[in-house]
Amino acid sequence: MIKRAAIILSGGKGRRFQDRGKKWKDKALAELSGKPLLVHAILNVKNVADQVIVSVNDEERKAVYSQVLKDQHLTDIEIVVDQAVSHISGPNVAIMSGLRAIQADYCLVLPSDMPFLQSRVAEYLFEVACGFDVAVPMWPNGRLETLLMVLRRQIGLEITETLCKLKRPRSDDLPRGASKTILVSPVSRIKTLDPDLKSFININSEEDLVRLRTRHALGPVTENLKLDLGTLAIPNLHLLQEGAQMLQKGSFSEAQGVFGQCAKSFEAKNSLFWEALSFENQGEALLKLSGLQTESKPATEFDFAGKEAFLRAANCYRLEEETYDDKNCRLLAERALADKAWCESWAMGKAGHVHRYPSKVG
């Protein structure tokens, strides 16, 4: 029985790795010490995980990687092409596609541009994830390694499928959507396993291949922290997915009703992130209903109800932010505040004038 798996994400465009005006280069195939970055990533987790797969964004990349792995005698690695999802692409699509392809209890997710992840660090992340839905490293300053985490497969799949249907591509939504998350400190137990913290070196540019820079961050968080984010009821996620499908098909009246039902259910479970998403999508459905009305009175009523739903979503995001702020989890607090501002812009009739995630949050 497969208990542990690893998904290596290698479907990105690597924009910071490119030279302006020159032919596109696949960062995962850039060589370090005579081997492609992708191969380093595979070898680092191969002895820790029972199954290793590589997630890519298209068939052409799969063909190229297949030959590279064959040349490196890595014939037992499966390459999975991201499944098509309407209107979005990105990490959550890749993670969902990878989780669908495995049967493990827990899965390590990592990017292909992290070539020095120590096997003992990967082993520790698996160990500390036991009993949690998500285990993700968090630096002392509250920043997260958003593409390096261990997921409980079944819960992770339910979360990513729901996020994808709601057009949420960012992987930092995974710890927000989980019921039980552990924020793993790199400067606690991990530092005893990897004193120089080389495991967290990322290759973002060609210069990084020569100047291998380890990460250091100052802040108050020096131990693992647990986040208890309410109770996650899978049937509620399924209902939320149904509402998303109705919204996409233009069944706005039915969708807003489903989202309203979801909001009540998530409120009862004290699941602020999902409650906020329910109200947010209800607000969108109601505003679209308003735009379809031929008479001013129902249009005004739907418009008012839609903006009220967005304000309720904003309040949920505010409460969510307070939860993260209490744990000094800076990144997730910023994400929640950005979502709050986005919903408030809709409530004030300024939709489109506020960027969902300002550059300072990136």
N, C-alpha and C positions, 0 to 999 in steps of 0.2 A: 504494500500500500504506500502511495506517495504521500508523505507528510509535509515535505518542504519543497517549494519550487522557487525559482527566480525568474523574473521578467526583466529583460534588459531593453530599455526604451531607446530606439535608434531610428526614429522617424521624423526628427526635427530638421529644420532648414539650416541650423548652425549659422545664423546671420553674422554673428560677431567673428566667425572664423573666416569669412570671405574677404577677398580683396576686391575693392570697387573696380568695376570694368573688366574683371577677369572671369574666366570660366568657373562655374560653381564647383566647390570641392566638398566631398563628403567627409565631415570631421571624423566620423567613426572609423574611417579607413586611413586616417593620418597615422604615421608610424612613430612609435616611441620605443626606443631600445630594440629596434628591429621587428616590432610586431604592431599591427593595427590596434588602435585604442579598443575597438570592439573585442578583439581577441584577449587583450588584458582583462577586460571586464568579465568575460566568460571564464577565464582560467581562475580568477579570484573567487568565484562563487561555485565553481563546478564541484568541489569536494564538500561543500556545505549543503547544497540543495540536491534533492533526488531527481529533479527535472529542471532544465534550463531552457528557456525559449527567448527568442529575440523578436521584438515587436517592431515592424516597419510599416511605412505608410503606403507602399505600392509594390506591385509585382516586379517592376524593374529592379528596385532595390533588393528585393528578395533574391532575384537571380544572381545579382552581383555578390551579395553576401554568401549565398550558397557556395559559390565557387571559392571565395576567400576561405570559408570554413573547411571546405574540402582540401584546399592546399595546406591548411594548418592541421589536418587530420582530426578535425572536430566534427565527426560525422553524426554524433548523437544529439546535436542541438537542433531544435525545431525553430523554424522562422515563420512567424504569423503575420499576415497582412491585416492591418486595421480594418475593421468592419465599417461599412458606410453608415454614417449618421447624418441626418438632414441638418444642414446649416452650421455644423461645428466640426472642428478637428482639434487635435491637441492631446495633451497627456491623458485626460480622462478617457478619451476614445481608445487610446493605445492600451491603457491599463485594463479597461473593460474587455477589450479583445483578447488580451493575454490571459485574464482570469477565466474567460470562457474556454480557453484552450487547455487548462490544467485541472487537476483534481485534488491538489494538495490541500491540507488543512490551513497552512500558512504560506504566504508568498512574499518574498523579498522583491521589491521594485527598486531598480537603480538605473541611472543613465549610462549610456555607453562611453561618455566622456569623463568617467571617474575611474581612472586606470589603476589606482593604488589602494582600493578597498581591501583591507586586510581580512583574510578568511576568519580570523578569530573575532574581528569586529562584527562581521556578518553573523557569525554563530551567536554572539552575544545579543544582537538585535532580535534574532529568532527566539532566544531564551526569554528575554525581557517582554516580548510581545505576548507570551502565554497568558491567557485570561483577558486580553484586550482586543479591541477591534482594529486598532491602529497603533503602531509604535513608530515615532518619527523623531529624529534628532533635533534638538533645539539648543542653540548657542546661548551663552550667558546673557546676551543682549536681547534675547527674545526672538531672534530670526530662526526660521526653520529650514531644514534641508528638504525642500518641497518635492524633490524627485527621488529621495532615498527614504524608504519606509518599509515596514513589514505589515501586511494586511492579513486579517482573518479572511480567508478566501470567500466564504459564503456571504458574509456581511459586506465585504469590499465590493463584490460583484453587484449586490443589490443596490448599494450606494452609487456606484459608477453608472449603472444602467439608468437609475433615476436622474442623476445629474446630467447625463447625456441627453435624455429626453427633454430636460428643462433647459438645454443649451448652455450648460455650465461646464466649460472645458478645463478649468484650472484644478490642478491636483491638490492645492491647499484646501479645497472644499472637502476633501476626504476626512481629515481630522475634525473638521467642523460638523460633518454629517454623522460621524460615528457616535455611538453611545458611550463607549469607554475608550479613551485615548491616553497613551502614556507618552510624555515628552521626555526624550532620552538625552541626558546631558553628555556632550562629547568630552567635557573636562572632568567627569567623575570616573566611573569604571572604564569607559572607553579609553581614556588617556593612559591608564595602566596597561592596556592591551596594545596601544599604538601611541607611544610617548610623544612622537612628533606630529600626530594627527594627520599623517599622510593620506589616510583613508578618504579624507574630505577634499583632496585636491581635485579641482575641476579644470578641464582644458577648454577654455573659451576662445582662445586665439592661437595663432601659430607661435607667438611669442611664449605662450604658456608651455609649449613643448620643450622649451629651452630653460625658461625660468619657472621652475616648479615651485609655486608659492602655496605654502600651507595657510590655513585660516586661523586667525586669532580674533577673539572678541571679548570685550570686557562687559561685565554686567552682574546683576544680582543672582542669577540662576546658576547654581553649581551642582544641583542634584536632580535626579529624575522627578518629574511631577506628573500627577494623575489628573486627568480631566474627566469629570462625570457630567455628561451633557444630556441627562434625562434618559428616558427609555425609548429605544428605537423599535417600533412595531413594524415588521415587514409588510403586513397587509396595508398599512397606511402608505408605505412607499409605492406599493402596487396601485393604490387608488390615485396617488399623485401622478403616476405614469399615465393612467387612463385620462386624467384631466389634461395632461400635456398633449396627448394624442387628439383629444377633442378640440383643444385650442388650435393645434396645427391644421386640423381639418376645417376650421371655421365654425365649429359648433359652440359659439361663444356663450350662449345661455346655459347649455348643459355644463360646459367647462367651469364657468364661474360658480355654479352650484357645487360641483365636485370639489373645487379648490376651497370653498367655504367650509365644506364638511371636513376636508383634510386639516384646515387650520384649527378647528375645534378639537379634532382628535390629537393633533400634535401639542396643542396647548395643555390638554389633560395629561400628556406624558412629559410635560416640561421640556420639550424638544424645540428650543427657540429657533435654531437654524431652519428646520423644516417648516415650522409655523410661519416664519418670515417668508420663505419661498412660496408657501401656499397663498398667503395674503398678496404677495407681489404678483403672482400669476392670476389670481382672482381680479386684482386691479386692472391688469392688462386686458383680460377678457371683458370686463365691464366697460372699459373705455372703448374697446372695439365695438361693443354693442351700442354704445352711445353714438358712435359714428355712423351706424347703420339706420338710425331712426330718422323718420321723415317729419316727425312732429317735435316741437321744441320741448314739451313737458317731459316725455319719457327720455329724450336725449339728455336733458338736464339732470334727471334723476339718476340715470346710469352713470353720467359723468361724475356726479357728486359721490355716488357709491364707490366708483372706481378709485377716485382720489382718496377717499376714506380708507379703502383697503391698502393703498400704498402707504398711508400714514401709519396704519397698524403694522405693516411690514417694517417700516422704519423704526418703530418703537421696539419690535422684537430684536432687530439688529443692534439697537442701542443696548438692550439688556444682555445680548450675546457678547458685545464688546466689553461690558463690565466684567463678565465672567473671565475673559482672557486677560484683561488688565489686572485682575486680582492675582493672576498667576504669572504676571510679567511676560506674558506671551505677546510680544509686540506685533509680530506679523499678522496673526489671526485677528488681533484687535483692530489693526489697520484695515484689514479686509472687511470686517464687519462694519466699520465706520464708512468705508467707501460704498458698501451696499446701502447703508442708511442714507447717505447723501444722494445716491442714485434714485432711491424711492421717493425721497422728498422732492427731487426735481420733477418727477412725474406728478406728484400731488400739487405742485405749484404751477403746473402747466408749462414746465420748461424742459420737458423731455428732449434729449438730444443735445442739450447745452452743457451737460455735465458728463465727463468721461467716467466710465464705471470704475476703473482702477487708475488713478493718477500715477504719473511716472515715479513719484517718490515711494509708492507702495510696491513697485515692481521688483 
